[in-house]
């Protein structure tokens, strides 16, 4: 449709402009025919005038085209057909030329009008199609916006559930394990004379203490209390120290001491992003060192996590490219950042 519209542009709504263009085309054709008159004489006076009629029929409309045909006939008769500069009846050959010119002009007028009408239909169909495309695009944008809002709400609910689970583990299971550890310690003191039983109880006490430590660690990893109580800087230092001990990866944290406090959503998002990045380094990178750099500048929080790993294997990279999407952890990080109006580097 776009190609057809470009071949036959719509006639201007300005009537004066259409008549001016048609008359200008006839005038130019007459000037060219006059310049060639010494060579052509009175032969074929209408051949050069016919392109002007074609132009008028295609671009100026029926009215200007009819005026152009009449003007062309009068001008050809008056200037180029002997006796010159008079309106006496022409010879038979010139009559035949005039009739042929009129027939050709009528055919051109019919074809031009038909093409213009067809072009109008095509243009209206194109406008309707573009309007439907715009409506569908708006609907798709609304659906994507709703999906982003739903994803953000799901992430928020996930963080709330993690916070609740951490509190429940610490307040219930942790207290019971602490009481059990005290009872076992008292029982071990009472029966120290029974060496074998004391050793078993000692081992059981150690196991309970290890279990209590693991529960406390899981609770803190789900949602570290330092994040709510002391802020992002303290929570990250605690987490990175523990991560370095568990993974044997030396992690260097650069974060100013006066980093300040931010909204709970922002601090949680930054903590989870750093946590996911270090987890990916431990699982996939193979790097023995990592660096986390966080700074607050111009109302922006900049986070940079680097390592010296081997990068994503070619098979995994090809799989990600073929699927058209990154891993779940990377998508989660990107969605957290997008919900806060931020951006990420590849």
C-alpha atoms as a printed R data frame, in Angstrom:
    type eleno elety resid chain resno       x       y       z
1   ATOM     1    CA   UNK     A     1   0.000   0.000   0.000
2   ATOM     2    CA   UNK     A     2   2.823   2.372   0.766
3   ATOM     3    CA   UNK     A     3   4.294   1.793  -2.729
4   ATOM     4    CA   UNK     A     4   1.017   2.534  -4.478
5   ATOM     5    CA   UNK     A     5   0.524   5.712  -2.470
6   ATOM     6    CA   UNK     A     6   3.987   6.934  -3.379
7   ATOM     7    CA   UNK     A     7   3.320   6.409  -7.106
8   ATOM     8    CA   UNK     A     8   0.041   8.348  -7.050
9   ATOM     9    CA   UNK     A     9   0.106  11.033  -4.318
10  ATOM    10    CA   UNK     A    10  -3.257  12.545  -3.330
11  ATOM    11    CA   UNK     A    11  -4.534  15.607  -5.208
12  ATOM    12    CA   UNK     A    12  -4.186  18.792  -3.205
13  ATOM    13    CA   UNK     A    13  -7.351  20.183  -1.628
14  ATOM    14    CA   UNK     A    14  -6.296  23.658  -2.767
15  ATOM    15    CA   UNK     A    15  -8.317  24.234  -5.978
16  ATOM    16    CA   UNK     A    16  -6.300  27.277  -7.029
17  ATOM    17    CA   UNK     A    17  -3.064  25.329  -6.680
18  ATOM    18    CA   UNK     A    18  -4.371  22.457  -8.824
19  ATOM    19    CA   UNK     A    19  -5.471  24.746 -11.639
20  ATOM    20    CA   UNK     A    20  -2.191  26.685 -11.406
21  ATOM    21    CA   UNK     A    21  -0.151  23.479 -11.737
22  ATOM    22    CA   UNK     A    22  -2.203  22.277 -14.703
23  ATOM    23    CA   UNK     A    23  -1.969  25.595 -16.551
24  ATOM    24    CA   UNK     A    24   1.737  25.845 -15.754
25  ATOM    25    CA   UNK     A    25   2.327  22.394 -17.265
26  ATOM    26    CA   UNK     A    26   0.496  23.405 -20.481
27  ATOM    27    CA   UNK     A    27   2.420  26.680 -20.627
28  ATOM    28    CA   UNK     A    28   5.773  24.876 -20.301
29  ATOM    29    CA   UNK     A    29   4.770  22.361 -22.983
30  ATOM    30    CA   UNK     A    30   3.730  25.211 -25.320
31  ATOM    31    CA   UNK     A    31   7.043  26.992 -24.737
32  ATOM    32    CA   UNK     A    32   8.964  23.823 -25.548
33  ATOM    33    CA   UNK     A    33   6.846  23.240 -28.663
34  ATOM    34    CA   UNK     A    34   7.397  26.865 -29.716
35  ATOM    35    CA   UNK     A    35  11.155  26.480 -29.303
36  ATOM    36    CA   UNK     A    36  11.084  23.371 -31.485
37  ATOM    37    CA   UNK     A    37   8.776  24.911 -34.087
38  ATOM    38    CA   UNK     A    38  11.611  25.781 -36.515
39  ATOM    39    CA   UNK     A    39  12.502  22.077 -36.634
40  ATOM    40    CA   UNK     A    40   9.033  20.503 -36.480
41  ATOM    41    CA   UNK     A    41   6.940  23.077 -38.383
42  ATOM    42    CA   UNK     A    42   3.225  22.291 -38.247
43  ATOM    43    CA   UNK     A    43   3.718  18.516 -37.874
44  ATOM    44    CA   UNK     A    44   2.728  16.622 -34.710
45  ATOM    45    CA   UNK     A    45   1.831  19.757 -32.710
46  ATOM    46    CA   UNK     A    46   0.113  17.681 -29.992
47  ATOM    47    CA   UNK     A    47   2.832  15.177 -29.120
48  ATOM    48    CA   UNK     A    48   4.693  17.506 -26.769
49  ATOM    49    CA   UNK     A    49   1.394  18.743 -25.279
50  ATOM    50    CA   UNK     A    50   0.252  15.228 -24.330
51  ATOM    51    CA   UNK     A    51   2.738  14.803 -21.376
52  ATOM    52    CA   UNK     A    52   1.303  17.995 -19.839
53  ATOM    53    CA   UNK     A    53  -2.194  16.482 -20.118
54  ATOM    54    CA   UNK     A    54  -0.907  13.276 -18.452
55  ATOM    55    CA   UNK     A    55   0.577  15.310 -15.580
56  ATOM    56    CA   UNK     A    56  -2.707  17.221 -15.092
57  ATOM    57    CA   UNK     A    57  -4.781  14.021 -15.150
58  ATOM    58    CA   UNK     A    58  -2.531  12.246 -12.635
59  ATOM    59    CA   UNK     A    59  -1.949  15.041 -10.122
60  ATOM    60    CA   UNK     A    60  -4.462  17.894 -10.620
61  ATOM    61    CA   UNK     A    61  -7.923  16.326 -10.970
62  ATOM    62    CA   UNK     A    62 -10.637  16.213 -13.614
63  ATOM    63    CA   UNK     A    63 -11.498  19.923 -13.760
64  ATOM    64    CA   UNK     A    64  -7.939  21.204 -14.281
65  ATOM    65    CA   UNK     A    65  -7.308  18.382 -16.769
66  ATOM    66    CA   UNK     A    66 -10.335  19.349 -18.928
67  ATOM    67    CA   UNK     A    67  -9.241  22.990 -18.883
68  ATOM    68    CA   UNK     A    68  -5.740  21.867 -19.897
69  ATOM    69    CA   UNK     A    69  -7.104  19.862 -22.859
70  ATOM    70    CA   UNK     A    70  -9.195  22.813 -24.111
71  ATOM    71    CA   UNK     A    71  -6.318  25.243 -23.695
72  ATOM    72    CA   UNK     A    72  -3.943  22.849 -25.496
73  ATOM    73    CA   UNK     A    73  -6.333  22.512 -28.447
74  ATOM    74    CA   UNK     A    74  -6.867  26.280 -28.750
75  ATOM    75    CA   UNK     A    75  -3.154  27.033 -28.394
76  ATOM    76    CA   UNK     A    76  -2.120  24.371 -30.921
77  ATOM    77    CA   UNK     A    77  -4.703  25.615 -33.427
78  ATOM    78    CA   UNK     A    78  -3.767  29.257 -32.976
79  ATOM    79    CA   UNK     A    79   0.032  28.954 -32.882
80  ATOM    80    CA   UNK     A    80   1.122  25.824 -34.714
81  ATOM    81    CA   UNK     A    81  -1.524  24.854 -37.327
82  ATOM    82    CA   UNK     A    82  -1.597  26.939 -40.542
83  ATOM    83    CA   UNK     A    83  -2.878  29.566 -41.129
84  ATOM    84    CA   UNK     A    84  -1.095  30.705 -38.032
85  ATOM    85    CA   UNK     A    85  -2.649  33.130 -35.508
86  ATOM    86    CA   UNK     A    86  -6.188  32.550 -36.784
87  ATOM    87    CA   UNK     A    87  -9.111  30.286 -36.009
88  ATOM    88    CA   UNK     A    88  -9.945  29.197 -39.569
89  ATOM    89    CA   UNK     A    89 -10.917  25.587 -40.129
90  ATOM    90    CA   UNK     A    90  -7.915  23.249 -40.296
91  ATOM    91    CA   UNK     A    91  -7.204  20.690 -42.976
92  ATOM    92    CA   UNK     A    92  -8.311  17.076 -42.786
93  ATOM    93    CA   UNK     A    93  -4.924  15.824 -41.470
94  ATOM    94    CA   UNK     A    94  -5.027  18.306 -38.627
95  ATOM    95    CA   UNK     A    95  -8.624  17.332 -37.857
96  ATOM    96    CA   UNK     A    96  -7.467  13.752 -37.506
97  ATOM    97    CA   UNK     A    97  -4.631  14.881 -35.199
98  ATOM    98    CA   UNK     A    98  -7.065  16.879 -33.063
99  ATOM    99    CA   UNK     A    99  -9.458  13.916 -32.761
100 ATOM   100    CA   UNK     A   100  -6.581  11.579 -31.875
101 ATOM   101    CA   UNK     A   101  -5.356  14.072 -29.261
102 ATOM   102    CA   UNK     A   102  -8.866  14.336 -27.771
103 ATOM   103    CA   UNK     A   103  -9.222  10.538 -27.618
104 ATOM   104    CA   UNK     A   104  -5.799  10.110 -26.061
105 ATOM   105    CA   UNK     A   105  -6.543  12.900 -23.569
106 ATOM   106    CA   UNK     A   106  -9.908  11.337 -22.664
107 ATOM   107    CA   UNK     A   107  -8.218   7.967 -22.099
108 ATOM   108    CA   UNK     A   108  -5.570   9.591 -19.909
109 ATOM   109    CA   UNK     A   109  -8.257  11.431 -17.905
110 ATOM   110    CA   UNK     A   110 -10.177   8.214 -17.291
111 ATOM   111    CA   UNK     A   111  -7.038   6.321 -16.263
112 ATOM   112    CA   UNK     A   112  -5.847   9.143 -14.001
113 ATOM   113    CA   UNK     A   113  -9.196   9.464 -12.231
114 ATOM   114    CA   UNK     A   114  -9.418   5.677 -11.785
115 ATOM   115    CA   UNK     A   115  -5.904   5.554 -10.337
116 ATOM   116    CA   UNK     A   116  -6.636   8.457  -7.982
117 ATOM   117    CA   UNK     A   117  -9.775   6.773  -6.654
118 ATOM   118    CA   UNK     A   118  -7.980   3.478  -6.174
119 ATOM   119    CA   UNK     A   119  -5.153   5.318  -4.466
120 ATOM   120    CA   UNK     A   120  -7.670   6.958  -2.106
121 ATOM   121    CA   UNK     A   121  -9.026   3.540  -1.140
122 ATOM   122    CA   UNK     A   122  -5.519   2.221  -0.526
123 ATOM   123    CA   UNK     A   123  -4.618   5.270   1.546
124 ATOM   124    CA   UNK     A   124  -7.750   4.912   3.691
125 ATOM   125    CA   UNK     A   125  -7.018   1.211   4.205
126 ATOM   126    CA   UNK     A   126  -3.443   2.054   5.204
127 ATOM   127    CA   UNK     A   127  -4.656   4.667   7.717
128 ATOM   128    CA   UNK     A   128  -7.074   2.150   9.234
129 ATOM   129    CA   UNK     A   129  -4.333  -0.476   9.474
130 ATOM   130    CA   UNK     A   130  -1.918   1.966  11.114
131 ATOM   131    CA   UNK     A   131  -4.603   2.941  13.621
132 ATOM   132    CA   UNK     A   132  -5.170  -0.725  14.515
133 ATOM   133    CA   UNK     A   133  -1.412  -1.267  14.878
134 ATOM   134    CA   UNK     A   134  -1.216   1.720  17.240
135 ATOM   135    CA   UNK     A   135  -4.103   0.341  19.292
136 ATOM   136    CA   UNK     A   136  -2.471  -3.084  19.528
137 ATOM   137    CA   UNK     A   137   0.854  -1.451  20.463
138 ATOM   138    CA   UNK     A   138  -0.834   0.525  23.240
139 ATOM   139    CA   UNK     A   139  -2.508  -2.650  24.523
140 ATOM   140    CA   UNK     A   140   0.841  -4.461  24.483
141 ATOM   141    CA   UNK     A   141   2.516  -1.615  26.389
142 ATOM   142    CA   UNK     A   142  -0.249  -1.740  29.009
143 ATOM   143    CA   UNK     A   143   0.158  -5.507  29.331
144 ATOM   144    CA   UNK     A   144   3.944  -5.171  29.735
145 ATOM   145    CA   UNK     A   145   3.453  -2.471  32.375
146 ATOM   146    CA   UNK     A   146   1.037  -4.701  34.283
147 ATOM   147    CA   UNK     A   147   3.514  -7.577  34.065
148 ATOM   148    CA   UNK     A   148   6.338  -5.400  35.427
149 ATOM   149    CA   UNK     A   149   4.135  -4.244  38.295
150 ATOM   150    CA   UNK     A   150   3.183  -7.844  39.072
151 ATOM   151    CA   UNK     A   151   6.839  -8.912  39.008
152 ATOM   152    CA   UNK     A   152   7.772  -6.089  41.358
153 ATOM   153    CA   UNK     A   153   4.987  -7.073  43.738
154 ATOM   154    CA   UNK     A   154   6.109 -10.718  43.668
155 ATOM   155    CA   UNK     A   155   9.672  -9.688  44.535
156 ATOM   156    CA   UNK     A   156   8.385  -7.539  47.385
157 ATOM   157    CA   UNK     A   157   6.247 -10.403  48.724
158 ATOM   158    CA   UNK     A   158   9.261 -12.723  48.445
159 ATOM   159    CA   UNK     A   159  11.371 -10.361  50.556
160 ATOM   160    CA   UNK     A   160   8.605 -10.080  53.157
161 ATOM   161    CA   UNK     A   161   8.314 -13.879  53.356
162 ATOM   162    CA   UNK     A   162  12.071 -14.228  53.768
163 ATOM   163    CA   UNK     A   163  11.985 -11.665  56.573
164 ATOM   164    CA   UNK     A   164   9.151 -13.544  58.306
165 ATOM   165    CA   UNK     A   165  10.873 -16.948  57.928
166 ATOM   166    CA   UNK     A   166  14.112 -15.549  59.324
167 ATOM   167    CA   UNK     A   167  12.302 -14.118  62.336
168 ATOM   168    CA   UNK     A   168  10.410 -17.359  62.958
169 ATOM   169    CA   UNK     A   169  13.574 -19.473  62.733
170 ATOM   170    CA   UNK     A   170  15.414 -17.187  65.106
171 ATOM   171    CA   UNK     A   171  12.589 -16.813  67.645
172 ATOM   172    CA   UNK     A   172  11.281 -20.391  67.748
173 ATOM   173    CA   UNK     A   173  13.747 -23.005  66.534
174 ATOM   174    CA   UNK     A   174  16.762 -21.029  67.714
175 ATOM   175    CA   UNK     A   175  15.393 -20.672  71.259
176 ATOM   176    CA   UNK     A   176  14.485 -24.361  71.490
177 ATOM   177    CA   UNK     A   177  17.957 -25.389  70.315
178 ATOM   178    CA   UNK     A   178  19.547 -23.039  72.843
179 ATOM   179    CA   UNK     A   179  17.504 -24.572  75.680
180 ATOM   180    CA   UNK     A   180  18.352 -28.071  74.497
181 ATOM   181    CA   UNK     A   181  22.043 -27.166  74.447
182 ATOM   182    CA   UNK     A   182  21.824 -25.956  78.061
183 ATOM   183    CA   UNK     A   183  20.084 -29.167  79.181
184 ATOM   184    CA   UNK     A   184  22.653 -31.340  77.461
185 ATOM   185    CA   UNK     A   185  25.458 -29.334  79.004
186 ATOM   186    CA   UNK     A   186  23.933 -29.826  82.475
187 ATOM   187    CA   UNK     A   187  23.449 -33.549  81.864
188 ATOM   188    CA   UNK     A   188  27.041 -33.852  80.721
189 ATOM   189    CA   UNK     A   189  28.256 -32.193  83.944
190 ATOM   190    CA   UNK     A   190  26.204 -34.593  86.074
191 ATOM   191    CA   UNK     A   191  27.467 -37.777  84.465
192 ATOM   192    CA   UNK     A   192  31.117 -36.953  83.724
193 ATOM   193    CA   UNK     A   193  32.077 -40.103  85.635
194 ATOM   194    CA   UNK     A   194  30.505 -42.106  82.856
195 ATOM   195    CA   UNK     A   195  33.198 -41.487  80.243
196 ATOM   196    CA   UNK     A   196  31.511 -43.151  77.354
197 ATOM   197    CA   UNK     A   197  28.177 -41.498  78.005
198 ATOM   198    CA   UNK     A   198  29.915 -38.165  78.526
199 ATOM   199    CA   UNK     A   199  31.669 -38.443  75.160
200 ATOM   200    CA   UNK     A   200  28.382 -39.191  73.401
201 ATOM   201    CA   UNK     A   201  26.697 -36.282  75.118
202 ATOM   202    CA   UNK     A   202  29.648 -34.036  74.287
203 ATOM   203    CA   UNK     A   203  29.404 -34.993  70.632
204 ATOM   204    CA   UNK     A   204  25.647 -34.447  70.693
205 ATOM   205    CA   UNK     A   205  26.149 -31.033  72.258
206 ATOM   206    CA   UNK     A   206  28.647 -30.141  69.523
207 ATOM   207    CA   UNK     A   207  26.208 -31.278  66.864
208 ATOM   208    CA   UNK     A   208  23.439 -29.187  68.412
209 ATOM   209    CA   UNK     A   209  25.742 -26.167  68.552
210 ATOM   210    CA   UNK     A   210  26.701 -26.689  64.890
211 ATOM   211    CA   UNK     A   211  23.026 -27.052  63.982
212 ATOM   212    CA   UNK     A   212  22.186 -23.879  65.897
213 ATOM   213    CA   UNK     A   213  24.951 -22.041  64.070
214 ATOM   214    CA   UNK     A   214  23.688 -23.303  60.701
215 ATOM   215    CA   UNK     A   215  20.116 -22.272  61.514
216 ATOM   216    CA   UNK     A   216  21.337 -18.841  62.562
217 ATOM   217    CA   UNK     A   217  23.366 -18.549  59.374
218 ATOM   218    CA   UNK     A   218  20.403 -19.588  57.193
219 ATOM   219    CA   UNK     A   219  18.182 -17.157  59.050
220 ATOM   220    CA   UNK     A   220  20.646 -14.320  58.528
221 ATOM   221    CA   UNK     A   221  21.123 -15.209  54.857
222 ATOM   222    CA   UNK     A   222  17.381 -15.195  54.272
223 ATOM   223    CA   UNK     A   223  17.180 -11.690  55.682
224 ATOM   224    CA   UNK     A   224  20.066 -10.309  57.768
225 ATOM   225    CA   UNK     A   225  18.826  -8.308  60.794
226 ATOM   226    CA   UNK     A   226  21.740  -5.900  60.272
227 ATOM   227    CA   UNK     A   227  20.071  -4.726  57.063
228 ATOM   228    CA   UNK     A   228  17.123  -3.315  59.038
229 ATOM   229    CA   UNK     A   229  19.015  -2.295  62.153
230 ATOM   230    CA   UNK     A   230  22.386  -0.948  60.979
231 ATOM   231    CA   UNK     A   231  21.917  -0.398  57.250
232 ATOM   232    CA   UNK     A   232  23.319  -1.629  53.962
233 ATOM   233    CA   UNK     A   233  27.013  -0.991  54.661
234 ATOM   234    CA   UNK     A   234  27.110  -3.083  57.880
235 ATOM   235    CA   UNK     A   235  25.001  -5.879  56.394
236 ATOM   236    CA   UNK     A   236  27.273  -6.162  53.339
237 ATOM   237    CA   UNK     A   237  30.445  -6.263  55.457
238 ATOM   238    CA   UNK     A   238  28.947  -9.043  57.600
239 ATOM   239    CA   UNK     A   239  27.789 -11.028  54.558
240 ATOM   240    CA   UNK     A   240  31.054 -10.649  52.594
241 ATOM   241    CA   UNK     A   241  33.147 -11.744  55.603
242 ATOM   242    CA   UNK     A   242  31.005 -14.866  55.972
243 ATOM   243    CA   UNK     A   243  31.042 -15.516  52.225
244 ATOM   244    CA   UNK     A   244  34.832 -15.284  52.124
245 ATOM   245    CA   UNK     A   245  35.137 -17.841  54.938
246 ATOM   246    CA   UNK     A   246  32.691 -20.289  53.337
247 ATOM   247    CA   UNK     A   247  33.957 -20.028  49.755
248 ATOM   248    CA   UNK     A   248  37.705 -19.313  50.220
249 ATOM   249    CA   UNK     A   249  37.282 -16.390  47.817
250 ATOM   250    CA   UNK     A   250  39.018 -13.182  48.855
251 ATOM   251    CA   UNK     A   251  36.482 -10.382  48.495
252 ATOM   252    CA   UNK     A   252  37.496  -6.728  48.703
253 ATOM   253    CA   UNK     A   253  34.645  -4.356  49.660
254 ATOM   254    CA   UNK     A   254  34.971  -0.636  48.967
255 ATOM   255    CA   UNK     A   255  32.113   1.198  50.651
256 ATOM   256    CA   UNK     A   256  32.396   4.533  52.504
257 ATOM   257    CA   UNK     A   257  31.784   4.480  56.252
258 ATOM   258    CA   UNK     A   258  29.335   7.388  55.974
259 ATOM   259    CA   UNK     A   259  27.283   5.640  53.305
260 ATOM   260    CA   UNK     A   260  24.018   6.568  55.027
261 ATOM   261    CA   UNK     A   261  20.581   4.969  55.044
262 ATOM   262    CA   UNK     A   262  18.111   4.543  52.198
263 ATOM   263    CA   UNK     A   263  14.629   3.110  51.772
264 ATOM   264    CA   UNK     A   264  14.137  -0.497  52.811
265 ATOM   265    CA   UNK     A   265  13.334  -1.510  49.209
266 ATOM   266    CA   UNK     A   266  16.553   0.058  47.868
267 ATOM   267    CA   UNK     A   267  18.799  -1.440  50.569
268 ATOM   268    CA   UNK     A   268  17.204  -4.873  50.110
269 ATOM   269    CA   UNK     A   269  17.593  -4.715  46.322
270 ATOM   270    CA   UNK     A   270  21.293  -3.719  46.488
271 ATOM   271    CA   UNK     A   271  22.009  -6.429  49.092
272 ATOM   272    CA   UNK     A   272  20.302  -9.114  46.958
273 ATOM   273    CA   UNK     A   273  22.114  -7.997  43.794
274 ATOM   274    CA   UNK     A   274  25.535  -8.221  45.517
275 ATOM   275    CA   UNK     A   275  24.526 -11.569  47.054
276 ATOM   276    CA   UNK     A   276  23.500 -12.999  43.656
277 ATOM   277    CA   UNK     A   277  26.673 -11.706  41.962
278 ATOM   278    CA   UNK     A   278  28.967 -13.309  44.567
279 ATOM   279    CA   UNK     A   279  26.973 -16.558  44.390
280 ATOM   280    CA   UNK     A   280  27.447 -16.643  40.598
281 ATOM   281    CA   UNK     A   281  31.178 -15.990  41.020
282 ATOM   282    CA   UNK     A   282  31.434 -18.908  43.463
283 ATOM   283    CA   UNK     A   283  29.416 -21.276  41.249
284 ATOM   284    CA   UNK     A   284  30.600 -20.413  37.748
285 ATOM   285    CA   UNK     A   285  33.581 -18.079  37.698
286 ATOM   286    CA   UNK     A   286  36.434 -20.065  39.186
287 ATOM   287    CA   UNK     A   287  38.002 -16.797  40.346
288 ATOM   288    CA   UNK     A   288  39.917 -16.711  43.638
289 ATOM   289    CA   UNK     A   289  39.312 -12.998  44.181
290 ATOM   290    CA   UNK     A   290  36.394 -10.596  43.769
291 ATOM   291    CA   UNK     A   291  35.798  -6.913  44.358
292 ATOM   292    CA   UNK     A   292  32.605  -5.088  45.338
293 ATOM   293    CA   UNK     A   293  32.507  -1.318  44.884
294 ATOM   294    CA   UNK     A   294  29.533   0.746  46.138
295 ATOM   295    CA   UNK     A   295  29.275   4.528  46.121
296 ATOM   296    CA   UNK     A   296  26.527   7.120  46.557
297 ATOM   297    CA   UNK     A   297  26.871   9.924  44.003
298 ATOM   298    CA   UNK     A   298  24.394  12.543  42.701
299 ATOM   299    CA   UNK     A   299  21.339  10.819  44.213
300 ATOM   300    CA   UNK     A   300  22.434   7.555  42.590
301 ATOM   301    CA   UNK     A   301  23.744   4.331  44.129
302 ATOM   302    CA   UNK     A   302  26.410   2.764  41.907
303 ATOM   303    CA   UNK     A   303  27.252  -0.940  42.379
304 ATOM   304    CA   UNK     A   304  30.132  -2.694  40.619
305 ATOM   305    CA   UNK     A   305  31.084  -6.370  41.178
306 ATOM   306    CA   UNK     A   306  34.212  -7.702  39.470
307 ATOM   307    CA   UNK     A   307  36.132 -10.984  39.403
308 ATOM   308    CA   UNK     A   308  38.967 -12.621  37.469
309 ATOM   309    CA   UNK     A   309  37.101 -15.675  36.325
310 ATOM   310    CA   UNK     A   310  36.911 -17.611  33.096
311 ATOM   311    CA   UNK     A   311  33.593 -16.117  31.980
312 ATOM   312    CA   UNK     A   312  30.533 -17.976  30.714
313 ATOM   313    CA   UNK     A   313  31.413 -21.234  28.850
314 ATOM   314    CA   UNK     A   314  30.740 -21.122  25.118
315 ATOM   315    CA   UNK     A   315  28.143 -23.928  25.333
316 ATOM   316    CA   UNK     A   316  26.220 -22.117  28.076
317 ATOM   317    CA   UNK     A   317  26.480 -18.792  26.213
318 ATOM   318    CA   UNK     A   318  25.161 -20.377  22.996
319 ATOM   319    CA   UNK     A   319  22.297 -21.915  24.941
320 ATOM   320    CA   UNK     A   320  21.416 -18.538  26.484
321 ATOM   321    CA   UNK     A   321  21.539 -16.836  23.075
322 ATOM   322    CA   UNK     A   322  19.383 -19.520  21.447
323 ATOM   323    CA   UNK     A   323  16.805 -19.292  24.234
324 ATOM   324    CA   UNK     A   324  16.833 -15.497  24.042
325 ATOM   325    CA   UNK     A   325  16.974 -15.058  27.832
326 ATOM   326    CA   UNK     A   326  19.539 -15.077  30.686
327 ATOM   327    CA   UNK     A   327  19.412 -17.234  33.784
328 ATOM   328    CA   UNK     A   328  16.823 -16.870  36.539
329 ATOM   329    CA   UNK     A   329  19.253 -15.112  38.886
330 ATOM   330    CA   UNK     A   330  20.244 -12.541  36.274
331 ATOM   331    CA   UNK     A   331  16.594 -11.891  35.350
332 ATOM   332    CA   UNK     A   332  15.783 -11.393  39.035
333 ATOM   333    CA   UNK     A   333  18.604  -8.864  39.444
334 ATOM   334    CA   UNK     A   334  17.518  -6.957  36.343
335 ATOM   335    CA   UNK     A   335  13.897  -6.854  37.500
336 ATOM   336    CA   UNK     A   336  14.863  -5.566  40.967
337 ATOM   337    CA   UNK     A   337  16.921  -2.785  39.398
338 ATOM   338    CA   UNK     A   338  14.177  -1.942  36.876
339 ATOM   339    CA   UNK     A   339  11.532  -1.676  39.624
340 ATOM   340    CA   UNK     A   340  13.638   1.020  41.321
341 ATOM   341    CA   UNK     A   341  14.131   2.961  38.064
342 ATOM   342    CA   UNK     A   342  17.769   1.921  37.691
343 ATOM   343    CA   UNK     A   343  19.795   0.422  34.871
344 ATOM   344    CA   UNK     A   344  22.432  -2.293  34.521
345 ATOM   345    CA   UNK     A   345  25.520  -2.837  32.376
346 ATOM   346    CA   UNK     A   346  26.044  -6.026  30.393
